Amino acid sequence: MSEYSEDIVQEIQETVDKWCDDFAVTNLFKNLPKTAQENAGFIISVFGEKMYDYPGETPAEWSAEGLSEVITDVFPRKISADEETFMSVESVLTAFFQYLNDRGYIKNANKLIKALKEAAPIMVEQATDSSNWGFAKQFVMAAFNEGVDIEDKQAMDKFTQKYNAQITSSPTFAAPQIGKSMPKVGRNELCPCGSGKKFKKCCGKNA
């Protein structure tokens, strides 16, 4: 793994975004269930980011081993998303890898798809267990479950004070359970804590 580089991150994002846009007009995409289509952009973008953040792999280097790490550990622990999103990961990435293989962008699609099939059920199970979540995911889930508008800075400031008080006053404070229709927080989006920083530069560092 080479030294982490924001320039490489930007390049990966641009490449994956371009692939995702082209993928979205194919029959592979159109044959996905509607929910999977709606979640595809988020899933593919986060997958590309985390494959570089953790195993240190660029798209040309994506491996079955790196995929297994990201899908079984990183996704359930760090990605704040609803159950339907996690349920869509396998179908979305399977179709996406098939598209990349057809276009000659990757040469190991079959290995990636096989690893994904094995990893996806583990991811879904882990994602529903709050004991596996990082701090930032617990925070976002708690805000959502209390009906807080994460784009409302004043509401988030108020919730943050309440949340911190609950944590410090109760050693048995339980993290909320995963739910449906939960907003997704991407690495480059504004942090829901209201700091004004990107998620990756704020709570996402500790997720």
C-alpha positions in Angstrom: 0.0 0.0 0.0 1.4 3.4 -1.0 1.1 6.4 1.2 -2.4 7.8 1.5 -3.0 10.6 -0.9 -6.0 13.0 -1.1 -5.1 13.4 -4.8 -5.6 9.7 -5.3 -8.9 9.9 -3.4 -10.1 12.6 -5.7 -9.0 10.6 -8.8 -10.8 7.5 -7.5 -14.0 9.5 -6.9 -13.9 11.0 -10.3 -13.3 7.6 -11.9 -16.0 5.8 -9.9 -18.5 8.6 -10.5 -17.9 8.4 -14.3 -18.3 4.6 -14.2 -21.4 4.9 -12.1 -23.0 7.4 -14.5 -22.3 5.1 -17.5 -23.5 2.1 -15.6 -26.8 3.8 -14.8 -27.9 3.7 -18.5 -27.1 0.0 -19.0 -29.6 -2.9 -18.9 -27.6 -4.3 -16.0 -28.6 -1.3 -14.0 -32.2 -1.2 -15.3 -32.7 -4.8 -14.4 -32.0 -4.1 -10.7 -34.9 -3.7 -8.3 -36.0 -0.1 -7.9 -34.6 0.1 -4.3 -31.3 -1.1 -5.5 -31.3 1.5 -8.3 -32.0 4.2 -5.8 -29.1 3.1 -3.6 -26.6 2.3 -6.3 -24.8 5.6 -6.5 -24.3 5.8 -2.8 -23.2 2.1 -2.5 -20.7 2.3 -5.4 -19.2 5.6 -4.2 -18.7 4.5 -0.7 -17.3 1.1 -1.8 -14.7 2.9 -3.9 -13.7 5.2 -1.0 -13.5 2.5 1.6 -11.5 0.2 -0.7 -8.8 2.8 -0.8 -9.2 4.0 2.9 -8.7 0.5 4.3 -7.0 -2.1 2.1 -5.4 0.7 0.1 -6.7 -0.4 -3.3 -7.5 1.7 -6.2 -10.1 0.4 -8.7 -7.4 -1.2 -10.8 -6.2 -3.1 -7.7 -9.6 -4.2 -6.2 -9.1 -7.7 -4.9 -11.4 -10.3 -3.4 -9.5 -10.1 -0.1 -9.9 -6.3 0.1 -13.6 -6.6 -0.8 -14.1 -9.1 2.0 -12.6 -6.8 4.5 -14.6 -3.8 3.4 -17.9 -5.5 3.1 -17.8 -7.7 6.3 -16.1 -5.1 8.6 -16.0 -1.6 7.3 -19.5 -1.3 5.8 -21.4 -2.5 8.9 -19.2 -0.7 11.3 -18.9 2.7 9.7 -21.7 3.2 7.1 -24.8 5.0 8.3 -27.5 3.7 6.1 -30.9 1.9 6.4 -31.5 -1.8 6.2 -32.7 -1.6 2.5 -29.3 -0.1 1.5 -27.4 -2.9 3.1 -29.7 -5.4 1.5 -29.0 -3.8 -1.9 -25.2 -4.0 -1.7 -24.8 -7.4 -3.2 -27.1 -6.9 -6.2 -25.7 -3.4 -7.0 -22.0 -4.4 -6.8 -22.6 -7.7 -8.6 -24.1 -5.8 -11.6 -21.5 -3.1 -11.4 -18.6 -5.5 -11.5 -20.2 -7.3 -14.5 -20.4 -3.9 -16.2 -16.8 -3.1 -15.4 -15.7 -6.5 -16.7 -17.7 -6.1 -19.9 -16.0 -2.8 -20.5 -12.6 -4.2 -19.8 -12.1 -1.9 -16.7 -11.4 -4.8 -14.4 -10.3 -8.4 -15.1 -11.3 -10.2 -11.9 -15.0 -9.6 -11.8 -15.8 -13.3 -11.2 -13.5 -13.4 -8.1 -15.0 -10.2 -6.8 -18.6 -11.4 -7.3 -17.8 -14.7 -5.6 -16.2 -12.9 -2.6 -19.2 -10.5 -2.5 -21.7 -13.4 -2.4 -19.9 -14.8 0.6 -19.4 -11.5 2.4 -22.8 -9.9 1.9 -24.9 -12.0 4.4 -22.2 -11.4 7.0 -22.4 -7.6 6.4 -26.2 -7.5 6.7 -26.1 -9.5 10.0 -23.3 -7.3 11.4 -25.0 -4.1 10.3 -28.1 -4.8 12.4 -26.0 -5.3 15.6 -25.3 -2.0 17.2 -22.4 -3.4 19.2 -20.5 -3.4 15.9 -21.0 0.3 15.2 -18.4 3.0 15.4 -19.1 6.2 17.4 -20.2 8.3 14.4 -22.7 5.7 13.2 -24.2 5.4 16.7 -24.6 9.2 16.8 -26.2 9.4 13.4 -28.5 6.5 14.1 -29.6 8.0 17.4 -30.3 11.4 15.8 -32.4 9.8 13.1 -34.4 7.6 15.5 -35.3 10.7 17.5 -36.6 12.4 14.4 -33.8 15.0 14.3 -33.3 16.8 11.0 -29.6 16.2 10.5 -29.4 19.2 8.1 -30.7 21.6 10.9 -27.6 22.8 12.7 -29.6 24.2 15.7 -31.5 20.9 16.1 -28.3 18.9 15.8 -26.5 21.1 18.3 -29.3 20.5 20.8 -29.3 16.8 20.1 -25.5 16.6 20.5 -25.7 18.0 24.0 -28.5 15.6 24.9 -26.6 12.6 23.4 -23.4 13.4 25.1 -25.2 13.8 28.4 -26.8 10.4 28.0 -23.5 8.8 27.2 -21.6 10.3 30.2 -24.4 9.8 32.7 -25.3 6.2 31.7 -22.7 3.5 31.3 -25.4 1.2 30.0 -26.7 3.7 27.4 -27.8 1.5 24.4 -27.2 2.4 20.8 -30.3 2.6 18.7 -31.3 -0.2 16.3 -31.0 0.1 12.5 -34.2 1.2 10.8 -35.7 1.8 7.4 -35.6 5.0 5.3 -32.5 6.3 7.2 -30.5 9.1 5.6 -27.1 8.0 4.3 -24.0 10.0 5.4 -21.2 9.9 2.8 -17.6 10.6 3.6 -17.6 13.9 1.7 -20.9 15.2 3.0 -21.3 17.7 5.8 -21.0 16.0 9.2 -24.4 15.7 10.9 -23.1 16.9 14.2 -23.4 20.5 12.8 -19.7 21.4 12.9 -19.7 22.5 9.3 -16.9 20.2 8.4 -17.0 17.2 6.0 -17.9 14.0 7.7 -14.5 12.5 6.9 -12.8 15.4 8.7 -15.1 15.3 11.8 -17.0 12.4 13.4 -16.1 10.2 10.5 -12.5 10.1 11.7 -13.6 8.2 14.7 -16.3 6.1 13.2 
